[in-house]
Amino acid sequence: MAHAPSAKRHIRADEKKRVRNKARKSAITTLEKKFNAALTEGNTEEAKKALQVCFSAYDRAVKKGVVKRATADRRKSRLNLALNKASK
């Protein structure tokens, strides 16, 4: 257990960051599920809208430091590939 007051503050701050980051990642996962649901229904217009929302969420997560840039780019690319494959 931490003894120094600054270490205790860091522990509290880290817990708040962990909860915030988990919520952001969970929101992205939910958006991806909506995108995938639209794809499986064959609704490409709805999927395109959901894709834009996913892209925006990933970009915000990168900006906040929740997700690394390369990870976001890879996932965005895979979502886009899935949409293109379904559109054919």
HUFEN-V235206 format. One record per residue. N is the residue number from 0. SS is DSSP state (@ for helix, = for strand, . for the rest). OMEGA is omega in radians with two decimals (* if undefined). D_CENTER is the distance of its C-alpha to the mean C-alpha in Angstrom with 2 decimals. Layout:
<<N	SS	OMEGA	D_CENTER> <N	SS	OMEGA	D_CENTER>>
//
This chain:
<<0	.	-3.13	32.53> <1	.	-3.14	32.27> <2	.	-3.10	35.50> <3	.	3.13	35.02> <4	@	-3.13	33.83> <5	@	3.11	31.31> <6	@	3.10	29.86> <7	@	3.09	29.62> <8	@	3.13	27.81> <9	@	3.12	25.28> <10	@	3.12	24.74> <11	@	-3.13	24.16> <12	@	3.14	21.78> <13	@	3.11	19.77> <14	@	3.11	19.51> <15	@	3.12	18.25> <16	@	-3.13	15.57> <17	@	-3.14	14.60> <18	@	-3.14	14.39> <19	@	-3.13	12.41> <20	@	3.13	9.78> <21	@	3.12	9.80> <22	@	3.14	9.48> <23	@	3.12	6.41> <24	@	3.13	4.73> <25	@	3.12	7.00> <26	@	3.12	6.35> <27	@	3.12	3.25> <28	@	3.12	5.92> <29	@	3.12	8.49> <30	@	3.10	7.83> <31	@	3.11	8.06> <32	@	3.10	11.09> <33	@	3.11	12.58> <34	@	-3.13	12.45> <35	@	3.10	14.09> <36	@	3.11	16.51> <37	@	3.13	17.60> <38	@	-3.10	18.22> <39	@	3.08	20.28> <40	@	-3.11	22.28> <41	.	-3.12	23.05> <42	.	-3.04	21.97> <43	@	3.12	20.85> <44	@	3.10	21.06> <45	@	3.12	18.64> <46	@	3.12	16.31> <47	@	3.10	16.63> <48	@	3.14	15.74> <49	@	3.12	12.64> <50	@	3.12	11.73> <51	@	3.11	12.33> <52	@	3.10	10.15> <53	@	3.13	7.12> <54	@	-3.13	8.49> <55	@	-3.14	9.02> <56	@	3.11	5.73> <57	@	-3.14	4.82> <58	@	3.09	8.40> <59	@	3.14	8.46> <60	@	3.09	6.28> <61	@	-3.13	8.76> <62	@	-3.14	11.47> <63	@	3.12	11.14> <64	.	-3.13	11.20> <65	.	-3.12	8.38> <66	.	3.10	7.34> <67	.	-3.10	10.43> <68	@	-3.09	11.34> <69	@	3.13	12.67> <70	@	3.13	9.81> <71	@	3.14	7.64> <72	@	-3.13	11.02> <73	@	-3.11	11.80> <74	@	3.09	9.02> <75	@	3.13	9.69> <76	@	-3.13	13.28> <77	@	3.08	13.29> <78	@	-3.14	11.98> <79	@	3.09	14.65> <80	@	3.13	17.18> <81	@	3.12	16.80> <82	@	3.14	17.47> <83	@	3.13	20.37> <84	@	-3.13	21.79> <85	@	-3.10	21.81> <86	@	-3.09	23.36> <87	.	*	26.32>>
//
